[in-house]
Amino acid sequence: MSDLPSDQEIARINTEHLISTPLRPADLLFVFGTRRGVGETVDTALDLWRRGFFRHAIVSGGMTPGDTRTECEIIKQAMVAGGVPAALILEEHRATNTGENVIFSLPVIDAALGRENIRSVICLGKICTARRYPMTLQRHWPEVEKMLLTINPYGAPVERWHTDALFRERVLLEWRKIEPYKARGFIADWP
């Protein structure tokens, strides 16, 4: 995908998609698995832990091509090595996409903590997917308050995403999923 977005599309993406929210301490950190940006994801989770921003976490992500471990295993091991108690990190090992991250994680959360006991969640994932994380959570768990924090594993700052070929490709791919996914009921509007 080498098409260049218009200035208008860039502005819309910057305003509507490449967002984060103000954060406050939450009951749960929802770490969306990744192969790209694992270090940044773990560093951010550890920073949130040290600053008291979550009581429990769930890491969701299935097998990584070329590795014998799941995204969940890789990220959880690094979080534990960085000081988060293993018992506070729930695990989901099957998900291969954002929808599955949520769908497969909800029963794990319910069994371990009781979904009714979770009032707030911080979604943590890559900047290119940004608001689709809380929109997916909104579709399947509307009752919980959602906050969003993203990491940027790409070679350009977020405000210059459109100048880096790979970053641009990933952002446009994710941005263009929003309306079709809403139409198919995979995600729901989220403020």
HELIX and SHEET records of a PDB file:
HELIX    1   1 ASP A    7  GLU A   16  1                                  10    
HELIX    2   2 VAL A   38  ARG A   50  1                                  13    
HELIX    3   3 GLU A   71  ALA A   81  1                                  11    
HELIX    4   4 ALA A   86  LEU A   88  5                                   3    
HELIX    5   5 THR A   98  LEU A  113  1                                  16    
HELIX    6   6 ARG A  115  ASN A  117  5                                   3    
HELIX    7   7 ARG A  132  HIS A  140  1                                   9    
HELIX    8   8 VAL A  158  THR A  163  5                                   6    
HELIX    9   9 ALA A  165  TRP A  175  1                                  11    
HELIX   10  10 ILE A  178  ALA A  183  1                                   6    
SHEET    1   A 5 ILE A  89  GLU A  92  0                                        
SHEET    2   A 5 PHE A  54  SER A  60  1                                        
SHEET    3   A 5 ALA A  26  PHE A  32  1                                        
SHEET    4   A 5 SER A 120  LYS A 126  1                                        
SHEET    5   A 5 GLU A 145  ILE A 151  1                                        
END                                                                             
